[in-house]
Amino acid sequence: MNEVRIDKWMWATRIFKTRTIATEACKKNRVMINNVNVKPSRMIKLGDVIQVRKPPVTFSFKVVGLTEHRMGAKLVSEYLENITPPEEYEILEMNKISGFVNRAKGLGRPTKKDRRELEQFADDGFDFDFDFDSEEE
């Protein structure tokens, strides 16, 4: 096996949960090989560098092995090398932290989880001491 379809390989190495999702990502120009957008039928070979854009982060993987069969998570490291720059992970972490602050308009009321995260953020980050009972004139 010298070449494998990109959508099969991304599914087999657990980059995407289903092959359909991997195919759609290729069609939406979210997958690049060596900085070139690819179709799902594109064949990959050893040494190719694959960039997968999962907003807001672009992950980079180097093809170390070829397979068409889905495997357990422990075996994935034999088929790909994660070469994503640390800056991308910092973007992901910042997005997780500020996720509830930048709530998009039209998403409805905050959930209980959103409320808890907001309260935790307020309790951890700020120490306000308001005394409304005392009257100072």
Stockholm file with secondary structure:
# STOCKHOLM 1.0

chainA/1-137         MNEVRIDKWMWATRIFKTRTIATEACKKNRVMINNVNVKPSRMIKLGDVIQVRKPPVTFSFKVVGLTEHRMGAKLVSEYLENITPPEEYEILEMNKISGFVNRAKGLGRPTKKDRRELEQFADDGFDFDFDFDSEEE
#=GR chainA/1-137 SS CCCEEHHHHHHHTTSSSSHHHHHHHHHTTCEEETTEECCTTCEECTTCEEEEEETTEEEEEEECCCCSSCCCGGGGGGTEEECCCHHHHHHHHHHHHTTTTTCCTTSCSCCHHHHHHHHHHHHHHCCCCCCCSSCCC
#=GC SS_cons         CCCEEHHHHHHHTTSSSSHHHHHHHHHTTCEEETTEECCTTCEECTTCEEEEEETTEEEEEEECCCCSSCCCGGGGGGTEEECCCHHHHHHHHHHHHTTTTTCCTTSCSCCHHHHHHHHHHHHHHCCCCCCCSSCCC
//
